[in-house]
Amino acid sequence: MKYLQSLLALTIIFGVISCGDDDEPSAPAEENAEEVITDVVLTFTPQGGGATVTARAQDPDGDGPQDLQVLGDITLQSASNYELTLSLTNEENPIDIEDITAEIKEEAEEHMFFFSWTDGLFSDPTGNGNVDNRSDAVNYDDVDGDGLPLGLTTSWSTGPSASGSFRVILKHQPDGIKTATSGTSDGDTDIDISWQIVLR
C-alpha cells in the first residue's frame, strides 16, 4: 500500500513539474535586427541647371566597430537652389548590394531624417535645422503614409559665400514613436554624419 502511495505521489509531482514547464511564457520574438549601412550618398541637384554635387560617407569595416567616415567636403554654389536626395546601401557583399533606401521607403512610418547646419549656410530653410528642435524649418519633399516627413528628398536654397557644417541624422522610430512632435531623442539612431560645406 505504501509503495502505491509513493508511486502515486511521484506521478503527481512529475505531472506538476511537466505542466509548469508547458505554462512558462515563451521568449519574446526577436525584433528586426538593425540594418547595416555601409554607404551613404548625398546628391545635390541644382534646380537652375549645372553640375550635380555628390557627397559620400562610407563604413570601412561594415558591421565592425568603426563608424561611417566622411569622404570629402561639399562644395555648392552660393545663392542657388538644390534638391537633395539621399541614398543608403549595404555593400558588405559587392555582388549582392542591399538597397537600404528602398527599405526606408517601405517602412517610412518608422523612419525620419533630421538635419542641422551652420546658421547662414541656407536662405531657405533659414535657421540651423531641426536636430535640436523638431519644429524648426526643413523643406521636406516627401512624407510617409501618415503625412509625416521622411527626408529622403529635401529642397535647399544656399546663402551667400560661406562655410560651415551640415549634419544628417536618420532615426528609426517604430511602434508609434514617430509623431508630429517626435525628435532626435526618440527611437534609435541609424546614422549620424556631419560634412563640411563650402559655398562659392
C-alpha positions in Angstrom: 0.0 0.0 0.0 2.8 2.4 1.0 4.5 1.5 -2.3 1.4 2.5 -4.3 1.0 5.8 -2.3 4.6 6.7 -3.0 4.2 5.8 -6.7 1.1 8.0 -6.9 2.8 10.9 -5.1 5.8 10.7 -7.6 3.4 10.7 -10.5 1.6 13.8 -9.3 4.9 15.6 -8.7 6.2 14.9 -12.1 2.9 15.9 -13.6 3.0 19.3 -11.8 6.6 19.9 -13.0 5.7 18.9 -16.5 2.7 21.3 -16.6 4.8 24.0 -15.1 7.3 23.8 -18.0 4.5 24.0 -20.5 3.0 27.0 -18.9 6.2 29.0 -18.9 6.0 32.0 -21.3 7.9 31.7 -24.5 10.8 34.0 -25.2 9.7 37.3 -26.8 10.0 37.4 -30.6 13.3 39.0 -31.6 12.8 42.4 -33.2 14.2 43.1 -36.6 18.0 43.4 -36.4 19.4 46.8 -37.0 20.3 47.3 -40.7 23.9 47.5 -41.7 24.6 50.7 -43.6 28.0 50.9 -45.2 27.5 53.7 -47.8 25.6 57.0 -47.7 25.4 59.3 -50.7 24.0 62.8 -50.8 23.2 64.2 -54.2 22.6 67.9 -54.6 20.9 68.6 -58.0 20.8 72.3 -59.0 17.4 73.4 -60.0 18.6 76.0 -62.5 20.9 73.7 -64.3 24.5 72.9 -63.7 26.7 70.2 -62.3 25.3 67.8 -59.7 27.3 67.7 -56.4 27.8 64.3 -54.7 28.9 63.8 -51.1 29.7 60.4 -49.6 30.3 58.6 -46.3 31.5 55.1 -46.1 31.9 52.5 -43.3 35.3 50.8 -43.8 34.5 47.7 -41.8 30.8 47.1 -42.4 29.3 45.6 -39.2 32.5 46.2 -37.3 33.3 48.8 -34.6 34.1 51.7 -36.9 31.6 54.3 -37.8 30.7 55.8 -41.2 33.5 58.1 -42.3 33.0 61.2 -44.5 34.8 61.2 -47.8 35.5 64.8 -48.6 33.7 68.1 -48.2 30.6 69.5 -50.0 31.1 72.5 -52.3 27.9 74.3 -53.5 27.2 77.4 -55.5 26.0 80.4 -53.4 22.5 81.8 -54.0 21.4 78.6 -55.7 18.5 76.2 -55.4 19.1 72.5 -54.9 17.2 69.3 -54.5 18.9 66.9 -52.1 18.3 63.2 -52.4 19.8 60.5 -50.1 20.8 57.0 -50.9 21.8 54.3 -48.4 23.2 50.9 -49.1 24.8 47.9 -47.5 27.8 47.0 -49.7 29.5 44.4 -47.4 29.0 41.9 -50.2 29.8 43.8 -53.5 28.0 41.2 -55.6 24.8 41.4 -53.5 24.4 45.1 -52.6 21.4 45.7 -50.3 19.3 48.8 -51.1 18.6 50.3 -47.7 16.8 53.3 -49.3 14.1 51.0 -50.6 13.6 49.5 -47.1 13.3 53.0 -45.6 10.6 53.9 -48.1 8.7 50.7 -47.3 9.0 51.5 -43.6 8.5 55.2 -43.9 6.2 55.4 -40.9 9.1 54.2 -38.8 11.9 56.5 -40.1 12.7 60.2 -40.3 15.8 62.2 -41.3 16.8 65.2 -39.3 19.1 68.0 -40.5 21.2 70.6 -38.8 23.7 73.2 -40.3 25.6 76.3 -39.5 23.3 79.2 -39.4 23.6 81.3 -42.6 24.5 78.5 -45.0 21.0 78.4 -46.3 18.5 81.2 -47.0 15.7 78.6 -47.3 15.2 77.0 -44.9 16.5 79.6 -42.5 17.9 78.8 -39.0 20.1 75.9 -38.1 17.8 72.8 -38.6 15.5 70.6 -36.6 18.0 68.4 -34.8 17.8 70.5 -31.6 14.1 71.5 -32.2 11.7 69.4 -34.3 9.5 72.4 -35.1 12.4 74.3 -36.8 12.1 74.6 -40.6 13.3 71.9 -43.0 11.9 71.7 -46.6 10.8 68.0 -46.8 9.6 67.0 -50.2 8.4 63.5 -49.2 6.1 62.2 -46.5 5.1 58.8 -45.0 1.7 57.2 -45.2 0.6 59.2 -42.2 1.6 62.5 -43.8 4.7 63.0 -41.6 8.1 64.0 -43.0 10.5 61.3 -44.2 13.5 63.2 -45.7 14.9 61.1 -48.5 14.2 64.2 -50.7 14.5 67.8 -49.5 14.9 71.3 -51.0 17.6 73.9 -50.2 18.5 77.4 -51.2 22.0 78.4 -50.4 23.0 81.8 -48.9 25.9 84.0 -49.9 29.5 82.7 -49.8 30.1 81.0 -46.5 31.3 77.7 -44.9 30.1 75.5 -42.1 28.9 72.1 -41.2 25.9 70.0 -42.4 24.7 67.1 -40.3 22.3 64.3 -41.2 20.6 62.0 -38.7 18.4 59.1 -39.5 16.1 57.9 -36.7 14.3 54.6 -36.5 11.1 55.3 -34.6 8.9 52.2 -34.6 5.7 51.3 -32.7 4.1 54.7 -32.7 7.2 56.6 -31.6 7.2 58.7 -34.8 4.7 61.5 -34.3 4.2 65.2 -35.4 6.5 66.2 -32.4 9.0 63.3 -32.1 12.6 64.4 -32.4 16.2 63.1 -32.4 15.9 61.9 -28.7 13.2 59.5 -29.7 13.9 56.0 -31.1 17.2 54.6 -32.3 19.8 56.3 -34.4 20.7 54.6 -37.7 23.1 57.2 -39.0 24.6 60.4 -37.6 27.1 62.1 -40.1 28.5 65.6 -40.4 30.0 67.1 -43.6 31.7 70.4 -44.1 30.0 72.7 -46.7 31.7 75.5 -48.7 29.6 77.9 -50.7 31.3 79.6 -53.6 
